[in-house]
């Protein structure tokens, strides 16, 4: 009986080895035929600029998947929101969530899906960091930067707080709106957003500025 089992085990092992060798022989061909990554879209701008509306429209046209950091943030962290020291609490969790969303977007891109990111990168350095990550993995990042006059944005946010429509994710109090607006670092002109980054990148096509200062 043990002899029979031994012979069966040997045949299984021989078959397993042949299977592995056949697959390994195909690996170079599989690598050569690997599909390119889908572009990753990034929609940025100050609070109330119309980013969510624009991203949802873009998602329906491409098609793609809109991933808004604020929506994820609300689902994950809102129950733990403190009554004081909100800004430091928010920024710590935002940094963690940015990492998670970026890895998810890269996985989507490699699977030939189209992620459309809205990450709230109000400061230039935060955007440069994302450009660097895209370049490191050889991804094409298509960038849209939207803007709208301050008073228009202020009224939009107040209306959104009251109506809580399709683009609502969280209440933005007046003082948070003013603080977030003050933090926004807009490009002065089209070339400025990518010029500092271009000095450090090796692939001139890794970041494509598609739209800048679209008044919506």
C-alpha positions, 0 to 999 in steps of 0.5 A: 500500500505504501509503495502505491502511495509513493508511486502516486506521490511521485507522479503528482510531483513529476506532473507539478514540476512539468507544470511549473516548467511549462509556466516558467517557459511562458513567463518572458512572453507573458511579460512582453505582452503585459498591458500598459497601465491605465492613466490615473486622473487627479482632480484638484482645487480649493474647497467648493471649486466643483471638483466632485461634480467635475470628477463624477462627470468625467467618470461617467464619460471615460468611464472611470471610478471616482475616488474622493478622499473626503468620502472615504474619510467620513466612512472610516473616521467620522464616528471618532471625530473629536470636539477639539483639535480637529485639524491635527486629528484630520491631517494625521488620518488624511496622510494615512488614507492618502497612502491607502487610496494611492495603492488602491488606484495603482492596483486599479490602473494595473488592472486596466481600470481608470481611477479618478482621484480627488485627494484634497491636495491643497499645497503644491508639495503634496501634489509634487509628492503624488507626481513623484509616485506616479513617475516611480511606477511609470504611470501617466497622471492626468491632472486637472486643477479647477478654481472658482472665485472665493465668494462663489465657492463660499456660497456653494459650500453653504448651499451644499451644507444645507441641501446635502446633495450628490456631492455632499460628504461632510459639513464644512463650517464657515471657519473650516472653509476659510482656513482651507481656502487660505491653505490652497496654493494655486499655480500662478500660470499653466507652466508653474505647476509642473516646472519645479517637478519637471526638473526632477523627473526622468519621464517628461510624459509621466504627468500631463496637465490637462486642465488648469483654472477651469471656472465652473 
